[in-house]
Amino acid sequence: MASIKLILRKNQEDKTGHCPLYIRVIKDRKAKFISTGQKLKVSEWDEIRQKIKKNHPNSVRLNAYLSQIVADAEGKVVDFSRKKESVSAKKLKEAIKGKELANFFEYAENRLAKIKGSIAITTHKTYVSNISKFRNFIGEKELFFEDITPVLLNDFMNHCYSVLKNRNHTVHTNIKTLKTIYRDAMREDVVSANLYPFDKIKTKKCSNGVKYLTREEIDLLKNVDLSEHPKHEKIRDMFLFSVYAGGLRLADVVSLQWKHIDFQESKLSKKIRKTGHLHSFKLVFSTLNILEKYRDEDCSDENFVFDLIKNRQKFLENENYAVAEIARISTMIQKSFTFIANKIELGKPLTFHMSRHTFATNALNNGMRIEHVSKIMDHSNINVTQIYAKVINTELDTAMERFVY
């Protein structure tokens, strides 16, 4: 049962000698204070009787007012008790005082500051960017959670499509960020779950699908002569290395050091940048061939295998620099891919992430168990890997329709 008592906060005495009077609510040893809006001198307050002394000029009227608000507070406690609801001191305060409206942008800013060190820098930057985009759309610094309605969210999505020319994936990511912040606020009881607006809107599905290279296309890429373009050749080799090495992400290929490679055991052991998991698996013949191509006298443990990073020490010590450097290399790689795709007449855009999709689809096509593919790709759960299984099933359906009569 909660306890309610009037407390004169003597430690908050102002210059005139007056102290604020609060209602104190204690539940499960946690206290919340609700202002009565009254200030009194210490000499005017009777702590034991919980009343204003007669030496105050308005003691009769104010005591009647205090009795009423205390009775109302006690009534709220009884209501919760009768309904057998689990209630915290915070909820009791809100029930007595009425819940204050929370500013979405203020909460988002504080929340992002709080989680900054526990999520990837790129993820944090994405959150900040998406919240900023939403703020620019609203055009005001103040937006209460209660004002975020399905109509407002649909207007925001239409703005992203029509004005900002965003694609489905970008709009989906924008809404996902807003959802994340809103759900965190619900968990912290900042906003009621009854107001959650995202169940009433739909984002368009990304129609891009899984893009990957077939065996024939891999052979084209592997056999193209790039000897006159060393930079393009290295980037092609990085892509093929990723395909043969379990679909390693660009950030992990770029940051791959010789110390991560055990040539005697033919194994790669490296902490994955995105998840922080220590990843270890056997390297196949094709990956070892690529590594031998770049293995020279200066392949000390700390050196990077593909040597595209400008400042090795800074990359290893400064995460912000590392993120910026990976972004720079990504842009450079994309330019090379345009050249390579045109040279082999690929007929579709080539991106580094396709190496990941290529590994997964080809591994499943060759009979590797989906659990093993999921483990090698460091997926959070096997459901993420299922998307590639669906691609394989679609291919089988197409083959049946085309060749079986």
Buried (B, 14 or more C-beta within 10 A) or exposed (E): EBEBBBBBBEEEBEEEEBBBBBBBBBBEEEBBBBEBEBBBBEEBBEEEEBBBBEEBEEBEEBBEBBEEBBEEBBEBBEEBEEEEEEBBBBBBBBBBBEBEEBBBBEBBBEBBEEEEEEEBBBBBEBBBEBBEBBBEBBEEEEBBBBBBEEEBBBEBBEBBBEEEEBBBBBBBBBBBBBBBBBBBBBEEEBBEEEBBBBEEBEBEEEEEEBBBBEEEBBEBBBEBEBEEBEBBBBBBBBBBBBBBBBBBBBBBBBBBBBEBBEEEEBEBEBEBBEEEEEBEBEBEEBBBBBBEEBBEEEBEEEBBBBEBBEEBEEBBEEEEBBBEBBEEBBEEBBEBBEBBBEBBEBEEEBBBBBBBBBBBBBBBBEEBEBEBBBBBBBBEEEEEBEBBBEBBEEEEEEEEEEEEE
